[in-house]
Amino acid sequence: MTMHESPTQGSGILHSLGAIVLYRIQLAGHFTLFLAAGFYHIFSWPIQIRKILQQVYFIGAKSLLVIFLTALFTGMVLGLQGYYSLVSFGSEAFLGSAVALTLIRELGPVLTAIMVAARAGSAMTAEIGILRISEQVDALKTMNIHPVRYLFSPRLAAAIISIPLLASVFNVVGIIGGYLTGSKLLGVNPGVYFLRVESSILLSDVTGGLLKSLVFSIVVATVCCYQGYFTHRRKNSFGSKSVGLSTTSAVVQSSVLILITDYILTSILL
């Protein structure tokens, strides 16, 4: 406390900091309970097979094009950059290893999750947010339908199924993109390229990448559905504006949490 700062001012600052900390703890607890309820209702009877399959189609099948294009050009860029980095050391034969390991360990799961958050996650937030502000969520409660079971659980289950599969597609297409650049454009022997891909990839690399995709799918689905489900609680807006802000927050928060979670998982798996 400085000479010119009164005890009342100091206590006010501490009160504000304490209120922020308590709010964040409450928010984390609320988020965790929302996720736990979503997991519980996935397996509650009767299981919503039809709704889960509808969401798998929306999250997974309809994201294939953007995943394919992103993976292809990511692999081509990796092949181009990797070749000119390795050729200075006379190690261009290891291009296949560099492309495959970079994709399977890191870029495949991360970019897949971010693309799904941008394409499908934003749509989930907007859809649930509109249902919330139009009081259709309250109507579900009136009809004795659990809103979390109806709105969140099928999307969570579908994301858990779809995102690891999309990440696998991303890895394969990215490796092919690296082959197109490295072998067809820059002259690396195709047999050597795929031999290095095969010899460098271990089962632990594949399982680690799938584990990351699984965790990222939970992050994306939970953050996006949470933002839409509680869009009416935003303090800085209401109505359609709150839906737009919730959609923006969902994509930004999902992307940041994906990167943070990626670092944590990488430090554990290495």
N, C-alpha and C positions, 0 to 999 in steps of 0.2 A: 504494500500500500504506500503510495507516494504522499508527500507532505500536503498536497492540495486535494487529496482524495479522502472523502469522508467515510466513516465506517458503514454508513447506509449505502453508499455507492459500491463499496467492496462486497457487501452482502448481496446487493442486487445482481452483480456480475456472477457470483457463485450460484445464486438462485436460478439465473438464466441457463448457466452451464448445466446445472443439475437437471433442470427441466428438459433440456435437449437430450441428455444422456438417458433419462428415464423414458422419454418418448421413443428413442431409438431402440431401447431394450423391449419396450412394449410392442413396437412395430415388428421386431425380429420374432418375438413370441407369437404374435398374430399370424405372421407369415408361416411359421413352422406348423402351427395348428391347422392352417389352411391346407398346407401340403399333406399333413397327416390325414386329414379328412378326405382329401382326394385319393390317397392311396387306399384308405379303408373302403371307400365306395367303389373302387375298381372291382373288388372281389365280393362285394355284397350282392346277395341274390335278389332278383335275377340279374345275371351278368349282361351288360348292354353290348352284346356282340355287334349288332347292326350299327349302333352309333359309333362304336370304336372303329369299325371298318370304314364308315363314312369319313371319319377324321383321318384315318390312315391314307385314304385316297386324297383328301385335301392337303394334308401336311406332307405326305410322302410322294405319291404319284405326280401331283401337280407341281412339285418342286424339282422334278427330274431335269427339266430343261435348263433352269438356272444353275443347278448343280453341275450339269454336264458342261455348260459353257465356262463356268468359273473354273472347274477342274482342268479342262483342256488348256485354257490359256495360262493358268497357274503353272501347270506342268511344262508348257512351252517356255515360259519365262525362266523357270528353274533350270531347264535344259540349256537355255542360252547363256544365262549368267554363270551356271555351274561349269559349262565348257570353258569359257574364257578365264575362269578362276583356276581351273585344274590344268589347263594346257600350259600355263606358265611354269608349272612344276613337273610337266611331262606325265601327268596322271589322268589324262582325259578318259582312260579306260574305266575309271571309277565313277563316271558320270551316272551310271545306272544306280549305283549304291547311294550316291548323294541325293538323287531325285526321289528314290523310293523311300529312304529313311526319313527324309524331311517331310514327305507327304503323310506317311503312315503314322509317324510319331507325333507330329505337330499340326501341319497345315491342313491336313484332311479333316480331322475332327473339329478344329477351331473354325475354319472357313465354312464348313457345312453348317455348323450350329448358327453362325452369324447370318448366313444366307437364309436359313429357315426362320430365324427370328425376324429378319427384315421382311420376308415374303408372307409366311404363314402366321408368325407370332403377332405381327401388327394387325392382321385381319382378325385374329382371335380376340385381341384386346378391343378392337372397335366393335365387333359383333356383340360381345358380352356387355360392353359399356353402353351400347344403345339399348340392349334389353334392360339394363339397370335403370337408366334415366327415364325410360318409358314405363317403368314400374311393372314390367313383365316378370322380373325376378320375384317381386312380392306376389304376383299372381300365381307363380309356381308354388309358393308356400301356402297360399290359400287352397290350392288343389291338392295339398299334402304330398307334393313332389319336392324332394330335397334339392335345392338349387345347385349345391356343390356336386352332388351325384349326377345331376342332369347336364350341367354346363362344363364342369372342370374335369371330372374323372375320365370321361371318354377321350378328351384331348390329351390328358396326361398319359394315358395308356398308349394312345396312337403315337405320341411323340417318342415314347420309350421304344416302340417298335420301329418307327420310321427313320429316326435320325441316325442310329448306328448303321442301318442298311444304306442310307444315302451317303454316309461317310465312306463305306466300302466302295460304293460306285465312284465317289470322288477320287479315292486312291487309285483305282484301276485306270480311270480316264486320265488322271494326272500323269501317271507313269507312261501311258501311251502318248500324251502330249510331249513329255520329255524325250521320248523316242523319236517323234516326228522332227523335233528341233535338232536333237543330238545326232541322229543317224541320217535322216533324210536331207537335212539342211547343212549340217556341219561335218558329216562324213565319219562319225564314230561307227565302228563295226556293230551291226545289229545283234549278232551272236554274243559279242562281248558285253554289250549293254544289258541284255536280258540275263546273261549269266551272272553278272554282278548284282542285278536285282534279286535273282533267286538265291544267291549265296549270302547276301548281306542281311536279308530279312529273317529274323528269328520269330518264333512263336510268341515270345514275350513282347515283341514290338507290336504284333497284331492285336494281342489281347489288351495291351496297354492303350492302344488307340481306340479299341472298342469300349473299354472302360471309360475313357474320357468322353466318348460320344454318348454313352449312357448317362453320365452325370450331367453333361451339357443339355441333354434332352429334358431332364428334370428341371434344370435351371430355366430353360426357355419357356417350357409349358407353364411352370408355376408363376414366374414373374409376369408373363403376358396375361394369363388368366386372372391373376391377383389384381393387376392394374385395372383390368376391365371390370371385375366383380365389385371393386370398391371405388370406382370412379366417382360415385356420388359423395364420397367423403373428402374430396379435394377441397382445400381451403381457399385456393386462389382462383377458382372458377366454378361454373355450374353449367348444366345442360350440355349442348353439343360441343361447346368449347372444352369442357372437361374431358370429353371423349377424345378429342384431338390431342390434348396435353397428355392424357393417359397413354395413348398410343405411342407418342414420342418418347415418353418416359420408359415405356416397356421395352422398346428397341434399344435405347441407350443403356438402360440398366442391364438388360440381358447381355449385350455385347461386353460391357465392362466386367460383369460377373463371370462371363465365359473366360476372359483373359486372366482374371484373378484365380479362378478355379483351375485353369490350365497350369499356371505356375505352381500351385499347391500340389496338384496331382503329379506334375513332372518331378518335383522335388521328392515326392514319396516313391515314385516308380523307379527312379534312377538308382 
